[in-house]
């Protein structure tokens, strides 16, 4: 081999190295021999050949092979004698000089070779400190390079220079903060991915890496999970419990299949021997805190079961043989831990789902495929039987034992209740009787001594109630049997409990709400009596009492929820006036939780029966005095308060951040939390109104007791849509992204309503919403801003995306309103008015113009008058193009005679008069001068200067001529807006 390569030049070796990586070791040896002969001549020739590689920016396989070959040769040189180490230092120093070259290809390839060389160096490589410092400084500078590929290679090169320190914490590393800061500001996904891949897992990088799981690039998100799976052999002990659950929640539910795969790999790494759990799934569940992050642990277990890393059948058979798990005798042994109970619930549910799925597949298949599916379903059913106790009575007894063990075992008891409700056959009379008896006992169980009302509320208590209702739904047959058990429990409470205790009242109200949720209709339960207790008596005494002011907030919130469930079961009648009054009063309560629950209850009732059904039962005083309004208007007032609450919360948060006093900071933080809670309560109203608007086409078929439509009329729907559009664009809602996303989704659903009715609602609401947004101005002078353009832009999106529902929209009326607004506001309001008119012109230039069949001659004449005026008046370069497009389309739609002249000024004056008398529009925040007459005078003077010629903007050919004339005028204006260099300004 030496004889074959001895006569080859350095250039020929480079040519051979770019063909394949397999022979790189051979050619590296040949280069080493050349260097040993004459190091100075070798280096001169080597760098001359290398320069040809540095000039290639495009990624090509042969160039990448040469880069890799140079890095391998240089890294091997560092492990030899002093002469070889000197060559390595000279190479790195030469590449550092090249990294500052003006040619982007040279910078990119220099940084790439530096990165590949450093990555290939062994731990004992001999590199001088001066060379390392020069490389570090050069790569830090390249982190700010304008070429993303150069920045990515600089990040890769600095990875090897990170100093972990003696304690492996990277606490004294000066490079790590630079990479973390760059990760938060970098715009290119490839560079962010490179940073993520080269960040070590330590205290300073955990939160930045977790934050990148929300990156817009799926490659970056997948890289995060890959790094977390590989870091420290997949150990999760460097992460907090909250971070572990958050990573699983985001990764396993990611919309990208690749990210889901990487997240599953991270989960398997945590379960492995190296990850710290040693393959013990219960240890993994304990590390995730099942009681706090139940849904995340369930998702993780489902992945483990689906991938086969945990076998449900083996677990079931092992528990049966060892008499463990659900086979634990009810009267012996310790209760199941939360991890064990949740594991068996997920295992049983998975086996039941698989058995049912394969059973249905067997019914739909034929021949051998049906036999295979039936056999698979039988295997899963057999495994489920092995996991469950021998009889349903034993499982119910096990549930009862855990329920009696106290609040500490409530989580495990709830899991067992769900197993009994979802995975057992309660058709057996003995099993069903035992389940009914257990439900009755659970409902009658009094709160523990010393229990507080707050302890009877919360997510865990609500989940416990859901499990009881689910078991009751499986055990009871019909509303009569369920009503008897629930009313019997309430009768027992009224006789045996101390109802003066707020905790007992909260528990009783919770049972009442569970009863109402179980009933399919209230009519069958109205006449039911158990031990003197009836449903109307419960509502009129216990519920009405707890809805009053002065009641404990927890009890009042529970009563409000109970009353809402009661009103949803049957159409509100004459007796409902007091109930609606209770909800309205609670909606204005000082306690935020009570107000939110009351708002949600009113919205739910209105969604079932229609908002107009509630109007008939508003308090009589509201119909006489000031403030008489409908239920919808009260909800809209709540929505309007959301932005103010969010602004106040943000202001309090800024003050708290600037405060140096710990006491003042604490008070401001409490104030901020209070405003945030109020904003959340107002967000409930926004969600309810959005649902009402999205389902208004269904509510329109309902009728009130007086025979009127139960849904909103067009004017009310437009007012609701305008309020939601304003709230969506409100800058304050940026602090509530969930609310903004909900509003966007709801408004898109409204626009997609069948038969185009939703788009007409958006069209009617667009200008009122823009006027409302125009009232909120931030900044002063030239820096003043308003969200009205955002409202118009989003409304334009709703009206134009997917044109299948736009046939019934009255485009002529909408264009006339927008055009009249543009005419009125043009030249007024300073910078705010200019941007507002520009957004209006963009709508005019984009929305469809009705044809002669879709609009009357009068409507088209009005549009022509508006178009002619705007063509003459608007001078802004961006708006002129939209105005021209609008004028041309109006002229083509009007199809006027060729010799027809301009539309008279009287037509435009009449349009503006109607616009000024529009009662649905809020006032303008600035004085809008009537620019139509002055523009007309200016236009007449211009025509006299041109010899009295008239531009025929209405006729097609006239419109084109006018467009060309305007184009000539605007070209001169555009030239004045450019800078002196003739280049576009950023």
Buried (B, 14 or more C-beta within 10 A) or exposed (E): EEEEBEEBEBEBBBBBBBEEBEEBEBBBBBBBBBBEEEBEEBBEBBBEBBEEBBEBBEEEEBBBBBBBBBBBBBBBBBBBEEEBBBBBBBBBBBBBEBBEBEEBBBBBBBBBBBBBBBBBBEEEBBBBEEBBEBBBEBBBEBBEBEBBBBBBBBBBBBBBBBEBEEEEEBBEBEBBEBBBEBBEEBEBBBBBBBBBBBBBBBEBBBEBBBEBBEBEBBBBBBBBBBBBBBBBEBBBEBBEBEBBBBBBBBBBEBEBEEBBBBBBBBBBBBBBEEBBBEEEBBBBBBBBBBEEBBEBBBBBBBBBBEEEBBBBBEBBBBBBEEEBBBBBEBEEEEBBBBBBBBBBBBBBBBBBBBBEBBBEBBEEBEEEEBEBBBEBBBBBBBBBBBBBBEBBBBBBBBBBBBBEBEBEBBBBBBBBBBBBBBBBEBEBEEBBBBBBBBBBEBBBEBBEEEBBBBBBBEEBBEBBBBBBBBBBEBBBEEBEEBBBBBBBBBBBBBEEBEBEBBBBBBBBBBBBBBBBBBBEEBEBBEEBEBEEBBBEBBBBEBBBBBBEEEBBBBBBBBBBBBBBBBBBBBBBEEEBBBBBBBBBBBBEBEBBBBBBBBBBBBBBBBBBBBBBBBBBBBBEEBEEEEEEBBBBBBBBBBBBBBBBBBBBBBBBBEBBEEBEEEEEBEBBBEBBBBBBBBBBBBBBBBBBBBBBBBBBBEBBEBBBBEEBBBBBEEEBBBBBBBBBBBBBBBBBBEBBEEBBEBBBEBBBBBBBBEEBBBBBBBBBBBBBBBBBBBBBBEEEEEEBBBBBBBBBBBBBBBBBEEEEBBEEBBBBBBBBBBBBBBBBBBBBBEBBBBBBBBBBBBBBBBBBBBBEEBBEEEBBBBBBBBBBBBBBBBBBBEBBBBBBBBBBBBBBBBEBEEEEBBBEBEBBBBBBEEBEEEEBBBEBBBEBBBBBEEBBEEBEEEBEEEEEEEBBBBBBEBBBBBBEBBEEEBEEEEEEEEEEEEEEEE
